[in-house]
Amino acid sequence: MLIYCFNFSCRYPVMSKALKKAGRPIFFSLCEWGEMHPAKWGFHVGNSWRTTRDITDTWESMISRADQNELYAQYARPGGWNDPDMLEIGNGGMTKDEYIVHFSLWAISKAPLLLGCDIRNMTQETIEIISNKEVIAVNQCT
């Protein structure tokens, strides 16, 4: 018999408990696109939670995701992060300056710095943006 569950109260805790039984640390990223305000409860079951719908590789999409994510800033903490979706750097839809802003906004919001480009084909420009140690340090400090 299949049991369908459309709320976090049964879906995420089951997976969280299973991962904890694995005997090693596993990063658990919750994704229900921010619809159930996971920033308010995600810390109890996971390590990050999507606060927005899917991003696209445009300035407008990136800025709107940053604005939506900011609404939940007070819920981010070490061990639990708001996730406005993956970084689009290197996918070709924005300018170099826009990608620098994108990386910086994700860093200052303590978002997971998850790459959404094909890492096998990254340009030197993309590598320079995503390997900026000063920006990464802002993201990684507690």
C-alpha positions in Angstrom: 0.0 0.0 0.0 1.3 3.4 -1.0 0.9 6.3 1.4 1.1 9.8 -0.2 2.3 12.6 2.1 2.2 16.2 0.9 3.4 17.9 4.0 6.7 18.1 5.7 5.5 16.4 8.9 5.8 12.9 7.5 8.0 13.2 4.4 11.2 15.0 5.6 11.5 13.5 9.1 11.5 10.0 7.7 14.4 10.7 5.4 16.2 12.7 8.0 16.1 9.8 10.4 17.3 7.4 7.8 20.3 9.6 6.9 21.2 9.9 10.6 21.3 6.1 10.8 23.9 6.0 8.0 26.7 6.4 10.5 28.3 9.3 8.8 27.5 13.0 8.2 25.2 13.5 5.2 24.1 16.9 4.0 20.3 16.8 3.6 18.9 19.5 1.3 15.1 19.9 1.4 13.3 21.0 -1.8 9.7 21.9 -2.0 10.4 25.3 -3.6 9.7 27.4 -0.6 6.0 26.8 -0.8 5.6 25.5 2.7 8.0 28.1 4.2 10.7 25.5 5.0 13.0 28.2 6.5 10.7 28.2 9.5 11.0 24.4 10.2 13.7 22.9 8.0 16.4 23.2 10.6 14.8 20.4 12.6 15.2 17.9 9.7 17.7 19.1 7.2 20.8 21.2 6.5 19.4 23.5 3.8 16.0 24.3 2.3 14.9 25.9 -0.9 13.2 29.2 -0.3 12.3 29.9 -3.9 11.0 28.4 -7.1 13.6 27.3 -9.7 16.1 29.9 -10.9 16.9 30.7 -14.5 20.0 32.2 -15.9 18.8 35.8 -16.1 19.4 38.9 -14.1 15.7 39.2 -13.3 15.4 35.6 -12.1 18.5 35.8 -10.0 17.5 39.1 -8.3 14.0 37.9 -7.6 15.4 34.8 -5.9 17.7 36.9 -3.8 14.8 39.1 -2.8 12.6 36.1 -1.9 15.4 34.5 0.0 16.1 37.6 2.1 12.6 37.3 3.7 14.0 34.3 5.6 17.4 35.7 6.6 16.7 35.4 10.3 16.2 31.6 10.0 19.7 30.9 8.5 22.3 29.6 11.0 25.4 27.4 11.1 24.1 23.9 10.2 21.0 25.2 8.5 20.9 27.4 5.4 18.4 29.1 3.2 18.8 28.0 -0.4 17.6 30.4 -3.2 18.6 27.7 -5.7 21.8 26.9 -7.6 24.3 29.3 -8.9 23.9 30.0 -12.6 27.5 31.3 -13.1 29.0 29.9 -16.3 25.7 29.0 -18.0 26.0 32.0 -20.4 22.8 33.9 -19.6 24.3 36.9 -17.7 27.3 39.1 -18.1 30.5 38.7 -16.1 29.5 41.6 -13.8 26.1 40.1 -13.2 27.6 36.7 -12.3 30.0 38.5 -9.9 26.9 40.1 -8.2 25.2 36.7 -8.3 28.0 34.9 -6.5 28.4 37.8 -4.0 24.7 37.9 -3.2 24.6 34.1 -2.5 27.8 34.4 -0.4 26.5 37.2 1.8 23.2 35.4 2.3 25.0 32.3 3.5 23.4 30.3 0.7 24.8 27.0 -0.3 27.3 27.7 -3.2 26.0 24.9 -5.5 27.2 25.2 -9.1 24.6 24.8 -11.8 26.9 24.8 -14.7 28.7 21.9 -16.4 32.0 21.9 -14.5 33.7 20.0 -17.3 33.4 23.0 -19.6 34.0 26.0 -17.2 35.8 29.0 -18.7 38.7 30.7 -16.9 36.3 33.6 -16.2 33.9 31.3 -14.4 36.6 29.7 -12.4 37.9 33.1 -11.3 34.5 34.2 -10.2 33.6 31.0 -8.2 37.1 30.7 -6.7 37.3 34.2 -5.2 38.6 33.3 -1.7 37.4 36.6 -0.1 33.8 36.1 -1.3 33.9 32.4 -0.2 35.3 33.5 3.2 32.2 35.8 3.7 30.0 32.8 2.9 31.8 30.4 5.2 32.2 32.5 8.3 29.7 31.7 11.1 
